[in-house]
């Protein structure tokens, strides 16, 4: 039941407070904290569905449910002193107010795909706000928009759009379980990036809770903060409760294909050739290239293959004609092409490009990858030579690694038309290709060799990728680049700009200005959050 009588509510509160006695040895006055939450929120939920403490039966399940990278679920990983699962805005406001008054930091999680665990791990006493219950989606067909709460997933968004229309879509990501909040906060890449830009380029309003627990929309927050939350990274400026999205037109029939090539010299040449085609072809066509290497199940050696996945905003006959003119080397045939609705194409990509039979797949919040992994990213300013690529392939053949992937995302098209300063995400016309390197494994004792290999590959790629700064995608967050100071010591501009410019280019300075204006005492912070401008010493 959602609502409780006052007597039952009081009884539950007494039981919960009684269970908090074990926290006295930690030095946290959790009784006061729980009372503070109840005092400041319009709490029609019971404490057992809102506040989850380590002594609660629900605590471990909620903490671990959304964790995608198992490197951050080990017993020694720091855990929150409490998990809050709000179902309405006042509970988020109350948590901000009470964490501030009780000296707790906040981590906010929408989907759990933070590659470095930053949205649910901290080395200081912290409270995790898990937005999983703030997941409503309202589609407005009149103005072709959607209000989406941050705890919804992109798969849920696709599904709800598909219920209403066969000719509207949204340019979000490949993985259905990704939370909308974190995805949009970092910009958001998807299969229509060449047609409509980033997901964040199509955000037109938002509701944000600030450091004092106040709620603002676009008009009341001002254009500077609205600019910052659309690509400036999560966890720096406040907690975004909901986003208003501009939906985009899609044809009633689109075409997808998935081609897998066993590895040989011709396949390596196809990857090289792809670099010249994918960013320059018609913007209705998106082709991503993946190279995957893993050990065979029968112990016979290393298996490498290249895969090409595509979405074309049109019919198969048009796609075949376009591919014959621009990329005949790939050998695309009619039988490789699957015509479907746009929402079915999103289910196709969500299935790993295997099947599009059921749209229900889009509603599955369970992370597809439950292993341990490390991800790094780069941007190309020009194609990599075949010789340089061969050096990468040789490294992929290392049999000590469980699984490695190279993911190549083409830009061009609409991305060339949007200014680098339009949003905090700066990697536009000068960066036609984004590269992702991902290494995945299962056993904790294999951490060091897989992490070391990833860093060695990243070092090898230095001469071939962007420079001054070396560009990195904020949603592929990488703590190897540097972190903020610990123990409350202010991070200097010089320190933060090392990684800040890699993520945000020349937009980093403006992000620091916004941070200083809206959160001058750095309440919202994590290892790579935007720091405020440190106070000047002396004259």
N, C-alpha and C positions, 0 to 999 in steps of 0.2 A: 504494500500500500504506500502511496506517496505522501499522504497526510496522516498525522497522528494526533490524538487528543493531547491536551496539555499534560494530563497526569502521566500518560504513557511516555511522552517526550521527556518529562522530568525524570521518570524512572530509568530510561535509557541513559540519560546524562549522568545520573548517579553511578550506574554500573560502569560507564566508561571512565569516569573520573577515578573510581575505585581502582580500576586496572592500571592507572598511571603511576602507582607508587614506585614501581621499579625504575622510573626515570630519575628519581632523586639522586642516584649515584652519578648520573651524567651531568648534573648541574643545570638541567633545563626544567623550568617550571611549566610543565606541559598542562597542568590543570588550568593555570592562568591563560595559557595559549588557547585551549579549547573554549574556555569561557569567553575569551576575546572574540573568537570566530562567531560564537553564538550571539554575542551582543551586537556585532556590527553587520551581520548578514540577515537577510529575510529568509531565515532557515526553516523552510517547511519540510525539509528532509530530516531524517534521523541522523544523529551523529555517526551511526554505523555505516551509512551510505555516503557520507560526506568526508569524514575524517578517519584516516586509516593509520594506526600506529603500529610499530613493530610487534606489539602484543596482540594485534587484531588478526583474526583468522584470514581476513581478506588482503592483508598487507603484501605478502610475498607474491600472491597471484597478480595483483594489480601492478606491482613494481615490475615483474618479469614479463607480463603479457606483451607489452609493446617493444621490448628490447630486441632490436634486430641484430646488433653486433654482440655476440656472446663474450667478447673480451671484457665487457663491462657488466657481467652478471656473476662474476666469481665471488666466493664468500668474502674475500678480502677487499672487494670494491666498496668504497664508502657508500653508505645508504642514508636516505633521508630520515630525519627525526619524525616526519609525518608526511603522508600523502593526502592531498586534498583533491577530490573529484567533484568539482562544482557542476551544478546543473543550471545555474543562472548567474547573471552578472554580479549580483550583490555578494555572492560567495567568493568570487575572485577579488572583488574590492575589499572584503573583510580580510581575506588572506594576506593581501598586500599590506593593509594597515597593521595587522597583528604581527606579521613577520618583521616589519619595520620596528615596531615597538618592543619586540622580544629579541631582536638582534639576530634573526635567522636570515640567511640568504634564500633566494628563490631560484628554482629551476622550473621551467615551463616546458611541458611535453605535449605535442599534438599527435604525433604518429610513431615516434621512437626510432626514426631512421637517421638520427644524428650519428654520423660515422665515428665520431670521437667520444660519444657518450655524454657530451657536454650538457644536454638537456635533461639529464637525470642523474648526474654524478657531480659531486663537489667534495673538496677536501676540508670543508668547514661545515659547521652545523647548518643544515639547509632543509627547506620544505619543498617537496615536489608538487607542483600543481599540474595534474594530469587532466587535460581538457577532453577526455574521451566522451564525456556525457554532454559536452557542448558541441553537438554535431548536427544541428538542424540545417536544412537546405530549403530555401523558398525560391521557386522559379517564377519570374514575372514575364509572361509572354507578351504583355503590352509593350514594355520598353526593352524586351529581350535582355533581361538582366537576371542575376541570382544573388541573393544574400546567403552566404555560407559561413557557418560558425567554424572557428579554427580547429575544433576537434573532429570535424568531418574529414573523410579521406577523399583523395581525388577520384577513386573508384566510385564512391558513393555519389559524388558530384556528377560523374559521367552518367551513372544509372538514372539519377533524377532528371537530368536533361533529356535523356532518351525516352523517359516516360511522357514527356511533354511535347517533344518535337523530333522530327527526323531531319530537320534542316538547320539546327543550331548545334553548336559545340563549344568547347573551350580548350585553349592551347595549354594543357597541363601535361603531367609526366607519364612515364611508361608503367610505373608500379602502382597498383591500385591502393595498397595499404599505406601509402605516404600521407601523412597528415597535411591538410591544407595550410595550417598556420605556419609551420616551418618551411614548407615548400614555397609559399608566396613571399615569406620574409627574405629568402635568398634569391629571389628573381624567378626561378622556375622554368626549366627547359622541358619541352615536349615535342611531339611529332609534327606539330603545326608551327614550330618556331620560325620557319622560313616564310610562312604565309602571314602570321599574325604577331610575331615577336614572342617575348617572354610572357608567362602567365601574369607576372607583376605589371607588365605594360597594359594589361587589360583590367586592372583594378581601378574602380572609380570612387570608392568610399570605404570607410572602415570605422569600427568602434574600438577604442584603445583605452585601457586602464593605465593611469600614470602612477608615479611613485607615491602619490598621496591618496591613491584609491579612487580618484575621480575618473569618470568616463567621458571621452570626447569622441565626436565624429569628425569628418573631414573639415567641416566649416569651423568648428570650435577648436580643433587642434592646430589649425593653420597649415599652410602648404609645405612648410619646411619639415615638420614631423611626418606629414603624409608622404612626402618625397622619401624620407629616410626609411620608413617601414616597408617600402616596396623594393626590397633588394639589399638593404643595409645589414641583413643578418638578424636572426632572432635573439632575444634576450638582452638587448642593449637599451631600448627606449621605453619599454612598457610591455603590457600583455595585450595583444590584439585578440579581441573577442570574436569579431566577425568581419567579413569582407564583402563588399558589393562588387560583383564581377560583371563586366560587359561580355555577354555571349557573342559568338561570332558565327557568320553564316557558313554552312557546309552543304555540299550537294547531297541529294538523297541517296546517291550511290557513290561510294569511294572504292578504291582498290588497294589491296595489300598483297605483299608477297614476302616469303621467307626462303632464301636460297642458302644452302650449306655446301661448302666446297672443301673437300679433303685437301690436305696441304701438299703442294708441290710448287715448282718454280712459277707456273702460270698463276697460281693462287696468290703468291707473293706479289706478282706483277699487277694483279687486279686491285690489291690494296693500294699500291702505288698509284695506279690509274684513277682510282676512286677520288683521290685528293683533288684532282683537276676537274672532276665532273660534278660531284655532289654539291659544292657551294655555289656553282655557276648555273646549274640547270634551272628550269622553270620553277618558280617558287611554290607551285602546287604540288611539287614532288619532293619528298623527304626520303633519303636513303641513308641509313646508318650502317656502318661496317664494324664488325666485332671479330677479334681474333681470340680464340680460346685454346688453352693448352692444359692438359691434365694427364695423369697416369692411367693406363688402361686397367680395367678391372681384373684382367687375367694375368697381369704382371708382365705383359709382353713389351712394354715400353711406353714412350710418350706419344700421346695423340694430340695433333694440332689441326684445327680447322678454321676457316673463315666463314662468317655468316653475314648476309646482307638482308636487312629488314627494311620494309618500306611502307609508306602511306602516300597514296596519290589521291588528290581531291578531284576525282573524275573516274570515268569508266575504263575498263581494261583495254579496249581497243585503242583509246587515246594514249594510255600508258605505254603499250607495246610500241606504238609509233614513235613516241618520244624517246624511249630507251634505244630503239634501233638507230636513231639519229645521234644520240649523245653518249651511249655507253653500250655499244653492241658487244664488246668483249665479255660482258657479264653473261650473255647467252640467255636472257629471259625469254620464256615461252608462254604461250597462252595458258597452258595447264598449270603454270606456276602462280597465276593471278587469281585472287579471290575477291569477287565483288560483294559488297555488303554495305550496310548503313554505317555511318560514322561511329555510333556507339558500339556496334558490333566489332568494328576495327579496334576499338579500345579494349574490348574483351579479348580480342585476338592477341594483342600485344601483352595484355595482363597474363595470358596463359603461357607466356614464353614463346609466342608466335607458333603455337601448336594447333589450337582449336578455338573457334569462336561460337561454339554451339550454345553456350549458356551465358546470359548476361549476369546471372547471380554471382558469378566469379568476381564481379566488380565490387560486391558488397563484403567480400572476405577481408577482414582486418588483420588476419594472421600474417606476419612477415614471411615472405617467400624464402628468405635466406636466414637461417638460424645458426649459422656458423660463426667463426671468428674471421675478421678480415681487416684489411688496411686499404684505403683508397687514397690516391693522389691524382691531381689533374694538371693539365697544361693547356696552352693554346698555341696553335701554329699561326705564323704570319705568312708562311709560304710552304709549299709541299716539301716533305722530307725525301731525300734521295733514296733510291733502292738500296744503295750500299749501307746507309745509316739504318734503314729498316731491317736489313739482314742482321745487323748487330743486335737489334732488339729480338729478332726471332731466335737467335742463338741463346739468348738469356731465357727465353720462354721454354727452352728444351730442358731446363734444369729439373731432373727427376726428384730432387729433394722437396720440391714444391707440390702441394696438393693440386691447386688450380689457380691459374692466372688468366686474366682477361685484359684485353685492350679494347676500349670502346671509343669509336670516332663519331663525333656529332658534327654535321655540317651546319654552318650558318649561311650567310648571304641572304638574298631576298629581302624581306622586311627588315631584318636586322641591320642591313646597310643603310636603311632610311631613318633610323632612330639615333638621335644624338647620344654620345657616350655619357652626357650629363643629365639626360632625361630622367633617369632613375639612378640609384647608386651603382647598379650593375654596368660596368664600363666596357665590357668586352664585345664590341659590336663590329663595325666594318673592317677594322684593322686585324681582326682575329677570325678568319673564315672557318677554322676547325677547332673544336674542343676535343681534347684527349682525356680519357679517364683510364687510370691503371688500377686494377683491382686484384688483390691476391687473397684467396680464401682457404681456410683450413679448419680443422675440427679440434685438435688436441691442444690444451694449454701449453704443453711442453714444446710445442712447435712454434710458439710465438716469436722467439728471438730470430730464428733463421728466416721466417717469412717477412718479418718487419725489416730485417737487414737487407734482404733481397729487394724489397720495394724501394728502399732508400738508395740502393746501388743503381737500380734502373733509373730512378729519378735523376741521379747524378750523371748517368750516361747520356740522358736526353738533353742535358743543359745546352749543348751547342746548336741544337736543332729547333728549339722552341722560342717563344717570345722572351724578350730581354728588356731590362731597364724600365719597369720591373718585369720579372718573370710572372706572368699572369696566372691566377688560380681562381677557381670557381668557389664562392663562399659556401654553397651547399655541399661541396666536397671538402668540408673543413679539414684542415691538416695542422695539428698542433706541433708538428716538426718545424713549422715556420717561425715559431716563437709564441710566447704567451705574456699576458699581463703579469705584473708583479703580484706576489702573494702578501698576506698579512696586512692588507689595507694600504700598502705603500703605493702612492700614485705612480702610474706608468707614464713615462715621459713621451712626448711626441716622437722623439728620435727612436725610442724602443718600439712603440706601437706601429710606427710607420713602416717598419721592416716588413711586417705581414699585412698591415693595412693597405699599403699601396699595391701589394700583389693581388689582394681581393678587389679593391675599389679604385685603383688608379688615382687620378686627380680628384675623385669624389671623396677621398678619405678626409681631407681637411673640412669639407662641408659637413660630413657626418660627425666629426668631433665638435663642430660648432653647434649642431642640433643637440647633441648629447649634453653639452655644457648648458644649453638653454633649458632643456626639459628634465634633466636628471643630473644636476650639478654635483651632487654628493655621491654619485655612482652607486645607487641602490641596486639597479638592475645590472648585474655584471657576471661574467664568467671568464674562462681562460683567454678567450679572444673577442670579448665584447668590445664595443667602441668605448674608449675611455674619454672622460671629459678633459678639457684643456686644463692642465695642472695650474694652480694659482701661482702667480709670479711672486718671487721673493725679492724684497728690497724695492727700490724705486722703479 
